[in-house]
Amino acid sequence: MKIKTASEEYLEKAEKLTEDEIDKLHFRMRGKLSKRAEDKKLTMLEAAAIQLEIEDEELQEWREKRAQIREKAKKNNKE
């Protein structure tokens, strides 16, 4: 997985998070991203912003797949 850079939009979102929400994000962080934050190659805020973006992308992909499954199920039920 290629590590992204934090976009302005997600940096702003990360700045608005509470300390508890940031801790939860860091807990869900993937190894490579977490290591970069620990090695100080990224700030914790940048790492949180990247994690937010990754989770948003994954959620969008999941929603698209779920919609496809529902459409397929509807077609099968009509037949």
N, CA, C and O atoms as a GROMACS GRO file, in nm:
protein
  316
    1MET      N    1   0.084  -0.118   0.000
    1MET     CA    2   0.000   0.000   0.000
    1MET      C    3   0.088   0.124   0.000
    1MET      O    4   0.175   0.138   0.086
    2LYS      N    5   0.067   0.212  -0.094
    2LYS     CA    6   0.143   0.334  -0.101
    2LYS      C    7   0.086   0.434   0.000
    2LYS      O    8  -0.035   0.453   0.009
    3ILE      N    9   0.175   0.496   0.076
    3ILE     CA   10   0.130   0.593   0.175
    3ILE      C   11   0.098   0.725   0.106
    3ILE      O   12   0.176   0.774   0.025
    4LYS      N   13  -0.016   0.780   0.140
    4LYS     CA   14  -0.062   0.905   0.082
    4LYS      C   15  -0.008   1.023   0.163
    4LYS      O   16   0.051   1.006   0.270
    5THR      N   17  -0.028   1.140   0.109
    5THR     CA   18  -0.005   1.261   0.187
    5THR      C   19  -0.142   1.312   0.229
    5THR      O   20  -0.242   1.288   0.162
    6ALA      N   21  -0.145   1.382   0.338
    6ALA     CA   22  -0.271   1.430   0.392
    6ALA      C   23  -0.324   1.547   0.308
    6ALA      O   24  -0.250   1.642   0.281
    7SER      N   25  -0.450   1.539   0.269
    7SER     CA   26  -0.511   1.649   0.194
    7SER      C   27  -0.560   1.755   0.292
    7SER      O   28  -0.584   1.726   0.410
    8GLU      N   29  -0.574   1.877   0.243
    8GLU     CA   30  -0.620   1.987   0.329
    8GLU      C   31  -0.756   1.957   0.391
    8GLU      O   32  -0.779   1.985   0.509
    9GLU      N   33  -0.845   1.900   0.311
    9GLU     CA   34  -0.981   1.869   0.359
    9GLU      C   35  -0.976   1.778   0.482
    9GLU      O   36  -1.045   1.801   0.581
   10TYR      N   37  -0.894   1.674   0.473
   10TYR     CA   38  -0.888   1.578   0.583
   10TYR      C   39  -0.803   1.630   0.699
   10TYR      O   40  -0.825   1.589   0.813
   11LEU      N   41  -0.707   1.718   0.672
   11LEU     CA   42  -0.633   1.781   0.782
   11LEU      C   43  -0.728   1.866   0.866
   11LEU      O   44  -0.720   1.867   0.989
   12GLU      N   45  -0.818   1.937   0.798
   12GLU     CA   46  -0.917   2.018   0.869
   12GLU      C   47  -1.010   1.930   0.952
   12GLU      O   48  -1.042   1.963   1.066
   13LYS      N   49  -1.053   1.819   0.895
   13LYS     CA   50  -1.139   1.726   0.969
   13LYS      C   51  -1.066   1.670   1.090
   13LYS      O   52  -1.124   1.658   1.198
   14ALA      N   53  -0.938   1.635   1.072
   14ALA     CA   54  -0.859   1.577   1.181
   14ALA      C   55  -0.838   1.678   1.293
   14ALA      O   56  -0.837   1.641   1.410
   15GLU      N   57  -0.823   1.805   1.259
   15GLU     CA   58  -0.805   1.910   1.360
   15GLU      C   59  -0.927   1.923   1.449
   15GLU      O   60  -0.915   1.963   1.565
   16LYS      N   61  -1.044   1.890   1.397
   16LYS     CA   62  -1.169   1.905   1.472
   16LYS      C   63  -1.199   1.785   1.563
   16LYS      O   64  -1.292   1.790   1.643
   17LEU      N   65  -1.121   1.678   1.550
   17LEU     CA   66  -1.145   1.558   1.630
   17LEU      C   67  -1.104   1.578   1.776
   17LEU      O   68  -1.012   1.654   1.806
   18THR      N   69  -1.173   1.509   1.864
   18THR     CA   70  -1.134   1.511   2.005
   18THR      C   71  -1.013   1.419   2.023
   18THR      O   72  -0.980   1.340   1.935
   19GLU      N   73  -0.949   1.431   2.137
   19GLU     CA   74  -0.833   1.347   2.165
   19GLU      C   75  -0.872   1.199   2.165
   19GLU      O   76  -0.797   1.114   2.117
   20ASP      N   77  -0.990   1.169   2.218
   20ASP     CA   78  -1.039   1.031   2.220
   20ASP      C   79  -1.061   0.978   2.079
   20ASP      O   80  -1.027   0.863   2.049
   21GLU      N   81  -1.119   1.060   1.992
   21GLU     CA   82  -1.142   1.018   1.853
   21GLU      C   83  -1.010   0.994   1.780
   21GLU      O   84  -0.999   0.902   1.700
   22ILE      N   85  -0.911   1.078   1.806
   22ILE     CA   86  -0.779   1.060   1.744
   22ILE      C   87  -0.714   0.932   1.794
   22ILE      O   88  -0.654   0.859   1.716
   23ASP      N   89  -0.728   0.903   1.924
   23ASP     CA   90  -0.674   0.778   1.978
   23ASP      C   91  -0.737   0.657   1.909
   23ASP      O   92  -0.667   0.561   1.876
   24LYS      N   93  -0.868   0.662   1.887
   24LYS     CA   94  -0.936   0.551   1.820
   24LYS      C   95  -0.888   0.536   1.676
   24LYS      O   96  -0.872   0.424   1.628
   25LEU      N   97  -0.865   0.647   1.608
   25LEU     CA   98  -0.813   0.642   1.471
   25LEU      C   99  -0.674   0.579   1.470
   25LEU      O  100  -0.644   0.496   1.384
   26HIS      N  101  -0.591   0.619   1.563
   26HIS     CA  102  -0.454   0.565   1.568
   26HIS      C  103  -0.456   0.416   1.597
   26HIS      O  104  -0.371   0.342   1.548
   27PHE      N  105  -0.552   0.371   1.675
   27PHE     CA  106  -0.565   0.229   1.705
   27PHE      C  107  -0.597   0.149   1.578
   27PHE      O  108  -0.551   0.036   1.562
   28ARG      N  109  -0.678   0.209   1.489
   28ARG     CA  110  -0.718   0.140   1.366
   28ARG      C  111  -0.616   0.156   1.253
   28ARG      O  112  -0.631   0.094   1.147
   29MET      N  113  -0.515   0.236   1.274
   29MET     CA  114  -0.415   0.265   1.171
   29MET      C  115  -0.340   0.141   1.127
   29MET      O  116  -0.310   0.052   1.208
   30ARG      N  117  -0.309   0.136   1.001
   30ARG     CA  118  -0.230   0.025   0.947
   30ARG      C  119  -0.084   0.042   0.988
   30ARG      O  120  -0.040   0.152   1.022
   31GLY      N  121  -0.011  -0.068   0.985
   31GLY     CA  122   0.127  -0.071   1.031
   31GLY      C  123   0.219   0.032   0.968
   31GLY      O  124   0.292   0.102   1.038
   32LYS      N  125   0.216   0.041   0.835
   32LYS     CA  126   0.306   0.132   0.765
   32LYS      C  127   0.279   0.278   0.804
   32LYS      O  128   0.372   0.355   0.828
   33LEU      N  129   0.153   0.313   0.810
   33LEU     CA  130   0.114   0.449   0.846
   33LEU      C  131   0.151   0.479   0.990
   33LEU      O  132   0.202   0.587   1.021
   34SER      N  133   0.125   0.384   1.078
   34SER     CA  134   0.158   0.400   1.219
   34SER      C  135   0.308   0.417   1.239
   34SER      O  136   0.352   0.500   1.318
   35LYS      N  137   0.386   0.337   1.168
   35LYS     CA  138   0.533   0.346   1.178
   35LYS      C  139   0.584   0.482   1.134
   35LYS      O  140   0.673   0.539   1.197
   36ARG      N  141   0.528   0.534   1.026
   36ARG     CA  142   0.571   0.666   0.978
   36ARG      C  143   0.541   0.774   1.080
   36ARG      O  144   0.618   0.869   1.094
   37ALA      N  145   0.429   0.760   1.152
   37ALA     CA  146   0.396   0.857   1.256
   37ALA      C  147   0.493   0.843   1.373
   37ALA      O  148   0.540   0.942   1.428
   38GLU      N  149   0.522   0.718   1.410
   38GLU     CA  150   0.615   0.694   1.521
   38GLU      C  151   0.756   0.741   1.487
   38GLU      O  152   0.827   0.791   1.575
   39ASP      N  153   0.798   0.725   1.362
   39ASP     CA  154   0.932   0.767   1.319
   39ASP      C  155   0.939   0.918   1.294
   39ASP      O  156   1.043   0.969   1.253
   40LYS      N  157   0.830   0.987   1.319
   40LYS     CA  158   0.820   1.132   1.301
   40LYS      C  159   0.833   1.177   1.156
   40LYS      O  160   0.866   1.292   1.128
   41LYS      N  161   0.806   1.085   1.064
   41LYS     CA  162   0.802   1.122   0.922
   41LYS      C  163   0.670   1.191   0.892
   41LYS      O  164   0.657   1.266   0.795
   42LEU      N  165   0.572   1.163   0.976
   42LEU     CA  166   0.440   1.228   0.970
   42LEU      C  167   0.407   1.278   1.109
   42LEU      O  168   0.448   1.218   1.209
   43THR      N  169   0.334   1.388   1.117
   43THR     CA  170   0.282   1.430   1.247
   43THR      C  171   0.162   1.341   1.278
   43THR      O  172   0.106   1.278   1.188
   44MET      N  173   0.125   1.335   1.402
   44MET     CA  174   0.008   1.254   1.440
   44MET      C  175  -0.117   1.310   1.371
   44MET      O  176  -0.207   1.233   1.336
   45LEU      N  177  -0.123   1.441   1.353
   45LEU     CA  178  -0.237   1.501   1.284
   45LEU      C  179  -0.242   1.456   1.138
   45LEU      O  180  -0.350   1.424   1.087
   46GLU      N  181  -0.128   1.455   1.071
   46GLU     CA  182  -0.123   1.409   0.932
   46GLU      C  183  -0.162   1.262   0.922
   46GLU      O  184  -0.235   1.222   0.832
   47ALA      N  185  -0.112   1.181   1.014
   47ALA     CA  186  -0.146   1.039   1.014
   47ALA      C  187  -0.296   1.019   1.035
   47ALA      O  188  -0.357   0.935   0.970
   48ALA      N  189  -0.354   1.097   1.126
   48ALA     CA  190  -0.498   1.088   1.152
   48ALA      C  191  -0.577   1.129   1.027
   48ALA      O  192  -0.677   1.067   0.993
   49ALA      N  193  -0.531   1.234   0.960
   49ALA     CA  194  -0.599   1.281   0.839
   49ALA      C  195  -0.594   1.175   0.729
   49ALA      O  196  -0.694   1.151   0.661
   50ILE      N  197  -0.480   1.112   0.712
   50ILE     CA  198  -0.466   1.007   0.611
   50ILE      C  199  -0.556   0.889   0.646
   50ILE      O  200  -0.621   0.833   0.558
   51GLN      N  201  -0.560   0.852   0.773
   51GLN     CA  202  -0.645   0.741   0.816
   51GLN      C  203  -0.793   0.773   0.790
   51GLN      O  204  -0.868   0.686   0.746
   52LEU      N  205  -0.834   0.896   0.819
   52LEU     CA  206  -0.972   0.937   0.791
   52LEU      C  207  -1.004   0.921   0.643
   52LEU      O  208  -1.110   0.870   0.606
   53GLU      N  209  -0.913   0.964   0.559
   53GLU     CA  210  -0.935   0.955   0.415
   53GLU      C  211  -0.942   0.810   0.369
   53GLU      O  212  -1.028   0.775   0.288
   54ILE      N  213  -0.854   0.726   0.420
   54ILE     CA  214  -0.855   0.583   0.385
   54ILE      C  215  -0.988   0.520   0.425
   54ILE      O  216  -1.048   0.446   0.348
   55GLU      N  217  -1.034   0.551   0.547
   55GLU     CA  218  -1.160   0.493   0.594
   55GLU      C  219  -1.278   0.543   0.512
   55GLU      O  220  -1.370   0.466   0.484
   56ASP      N  221  -1.278   0.671   0.473
   56ASP     CA  222  -1.385   0.723   0.388
   56ASP      C  223  -1.387   0.652   0.252
   56ASP      O  224  -1.494   0.618   0.201
   57GLU      N  225  -1.269   0.630   0.195
   57GLU     CA  226  -1.261   0.560   0.066
   57GLU      C  227  -1.311   0.416   0.078
   57GLU      O  228  -1.384   0.368  -0.008
   58GLU      N  229  -1.271   0.349   0.185
   58GLU     CA  230  -1.315   0.210   0.205
   58GLU      C  231  -1.465   0.203   0.227
   58GLU      O  232  -1.530   0.111   0.179
   59LEU      N  233  -1.520   0.299   0.300
   59LEU     CA  234  -1.664   0.302   0.323
   59LEU      C  235  -1.738   0.323   0.192
   59LEU      O  236  -1.841   0.259   0.168
   60GLN      N  237  -1.688   0.412   0.107
   60GLN     CA  238  -1.750   0.436  -0.023
   60GLN      C  239  -1.747   0.310  -0.109
   60GLN      O  240  -1.846   0.276  -0.173
   61GLU      N  241  -1.634   0.241  -0.110
   61GLU     CA  242  -1.623   0.116  -0.186
   61GLU      C  243  -1.722   0.012  -0.133
   61GLU      O  244  -1.787  -0.057  -0.212
   62TRP      N  245  -1.734   0.002  -0.002
   62TRP     CA  246  -1.826  -0.094   0.059
   62TRP      C  247  -1.970  -0.062   0.019
   62TRP      O  248  -2.047  -0.151  -0.015
   63ARG      N  249  -2.005   0.067   0.023
   63ARG     CA  250  -2.141   0.107  -0.015
   63ARG      C  251  -2.171   0.072  -0.160
   63ARG      O  252  -2.281   0.027  -0.192
   64GLU      N  253  -2.074   0.094  -0.247
   64GLU     CA  254  -2.093   0.061  -0.389
   64GLU      C  255  -2.113  -0.089  -0.407
   64GLU      O  256  -2.201  -0.131  -0.482
   65LYS      N  257  -2.032  -0.169  -0.340
   65LYS     CA  258  -2.045  -0.315  -0.351
   65LYS      C  259  -2.178  -0.361  -0.293
   65LYS      O  260  -2.243  -0.449  -0.349
   66ARG      N  261  -2.219  -0.302  -0.183
   66ARG     CA  262  -2.346  -0.338  -0.119
   66ARG      C  263  -2.463  -0.306  -0.213
   66ARG      O  264  -2.557  -0.384  -0.224
   67ALA      N  265  -2.455  -0.192  -0.280
   67ALA     CA  266  -2.560  -0.154  -0.374
   67ALA      C  267  -2.567  -0.254  -0.490
   67ALA      O  268  -2.676  -0.289  -0.536
   68GLN      N  269  -2.451  -0.299  -0.538
   68GLN     CA  270  -2.447  -0.398  -0.645
   68GLN      C  271  -2.510  -0.529  -0.599
   68GLN      O  272  -2.585  -0.592  -0.674
   69ILE      N  273  -2.481  -0.570  -0.478
   69ILE     CA  274  -2.537  -0.694  -0.423
   69ILE      C  275  -2.688  -0.683  -0.413
   69ILE      O  276  -2.761  -0.777  -0.446
   70ARG      N  277  -2.737  -0.568  -0.365
   70ARG     CA  278  -2.882  -0.548  -0.353
   70ARG      C  279  -2.949  -0.552  -0.490
   70ARG      O  280  -3.056  -0.612  -0.504
   71GLU      N  281  -2.889  -0.489  -0.589
   71GLU     CA  282  -2.946  -0.490  -0.724
   71GLU      C  283  -2.952  -0.632  -0.778
   71GLU      O  284  -3.052  -0.673  -0.838
   72LYS      N  285  -2.846  -0.706  -0.757
   72LYS     CA  286  -2.841  -0.844  -0.804
   72LYS      C  287  -2.948  -0.928  -0.734
   72LYS      O  288  -3.013  -1.012  -0.796
   73ALA      N  289  -2.967  -0.905  -0.604
   73ALA     CA  290  -3.068  -0.978  -0.528
   73ALA      C  291  -3.208  -0.944  -0.578
   73ALA      O  292  -3.294  -1.032  -0.586
   74LYS      N  293  -3.232  -0.817  -0.610
   74LYS     CA  294  -3.362  -0.776  -0.662
   74LYS      C  295  -3.392  -0.846  -0.794
   74LYS      O  296  -3.503  -0.894  -0.816
   75LYS      N  297  -3.292  -0.852  -0.882
   75LYS     CA  298  -3.310  -0.919  -1.011
   75LYS      C  299  -3.341  -1.067  -0.993
   75LYS      O  300  -3.427  -1.122  -1.061
   76ASN      N  301  -3.271  -1.131  -0.901
   76ASN     CA  302  -3.293  -1.273  -0.875
   76ASN      C  303  -3.430  -1.299  -0.815
   76ASN      O  304  -3.491  -1.402  -0.844
   77ASN      N  305  -3.480  -1.208  -0.732
   77ASN     CA  306  -3.612  -1.225  -0.671
   77ASN      C  307  -3.724  -1.207  -0.772
   77ASN      O  308  -3.830  -1.268  -0.759
   78LYS      N  309  -3.702  -1.124  -0.873
   78LYS     CA  310  -3.804  -1.100  -0.975
   78LYS      C  311  -3.818  -1.217  -1.070
   78LYS      O  312  -3.923  -1.238  -1.130
   79GLU      N  313  -3.711  -1.293  -1.084
   79GLU     CA  314  -3.714  -1.405  -1.180
   79GLU      C  315  -3.782  -1.525  -1.126
   79GLU      O  316  -3.791  -1.627  -1.196
   0.00000   0.00000   0.00000
